Amino acid sequence: MGRKEDLIALTDDLVKSSSDIEGAAVISLDGLVMAASLSGKMDEVRVGATAAAMLGLSKRTANQLERGGVHQTLIQAEKGNIIITSAGTKAVFVGLTPSDVTLGMVFLEAREAAEKVAAILG
């Protein structure tokens, strides 16, 4: 399998096996979707663009507040959570969850997925 197929398998497998993550995507740093397993009503292009924008805002905020490099961004909304996790130097992992999850477990799954993405992308 090639990289794209490996990334697709990773997102598909995670969504199928996780009781907490209901959507997953791998996004390049410039917002291009490299792989995604999202519900049918979600637009992959929009997910990629907004994740890249949030990553940029998170980096600027951390820099302005002298907090160092960004590892992860969490957005908690009425209908669920969005977790954006750095996946090496080429991509980020985006996980979508319902609002009533145990975040510690989701953070662990997101970090593990991001490490796999980084390994696939080299």
N, C-alpha and C positions, 0 to 999 in steps of 0.2 A: 504494500500500500504506500501511497505517497503522503506527503505532509497534510494536504487538504483532507484526504480520506481519513487520516489518523485523527485530525481535529474534529471532523464530523462525528466519527465513532465516539470520541471522548465526550462531546456534548450530548449526543444521543444517549449513551450509556449512563451518564450522570443523571440526566433527567428521569430516565426509566428506573434507576436504582435508588435514588434519593427520595426520602419521604418529605423533604423540606424544599428542595430546589425544583421549581416547576418550569423554569426556563433558563437556558444557558447560551452564551455566545462567546466567541473569541473574536476580538476586534483589534485591528492594527492600530498603531498609535495615531495614524491620520484618519481613523474612523471607518476604514473598510472592513466589512464583515468577512472574516476568514472561515468561519463555521458557526452554525447556530441551530439550536433546537428550541423553538419558540412556539407558543400557541398560534393557531391559524390566523387569529385576528391581529397579530403583531407584525409590524413592518420592519424587516431586518435592517433596511437602510436607515430608518429612523432610530432604531436601537443603536446602530453603529455611530451615527452622527452625534446623538445625545451623550453616549458613553464617552466619546472622545472629547466633547465639550466639557463634561463634568470632570474628566481627568485633567484637562488643562486648567480649569478653575481650581481644582483641588491643589494642583502643583503651585499655582500662583499664590493661593492662600497660605499654604505651608511655607512658601518662600518668604512672603511678607511678614509672617508671624515667627519666622526663624525656627521652624520645626524640622527642617531637613527634608529628605526625599519622601515622597508619598508611597505607601505600600498598599493602602486600601481605603476606599471611600464607601460609606454607608449612607443611603437615603432611606429614611423610614417614612412611608406615606400611608394614607388611610387604607388602601387596598393591598398593601404589601411593601416589601423591601427590595431595594436595588443595591447589589454589592459589586463594586468594581475593584478588582484586585490586579496588581501588577503581575505580569507573566513574563519575566525576563525583560530584555531591552527592546523587544519587537512588538509586543502585544499586551492586551489586558484580557482578563477573564471577567465576564459579566454574569452574575447569578441573580435570578428573580425568584422571590419567595413570597408566600402568603404573609400576612402581618402577625400571625400567631405562632411563630416558630421560636425555637430556642436558638438564639443567635450564635452562641458559642459553637454549637455543632455545625451550623452553616458556615461560619468563618473557617473552621477546620476543613470542611469539604471544598470551599472556595480556594483556600491556600493550596490544598493538595492538587486540585484541578489546575491551578495556575502553574505549579511546579511541573506538572505533566506537559502543559502547553509549552513552557520554556524549554523543556527537554526535546520536544518534537521540533520546535523551531530552531533549536541549536543556538 
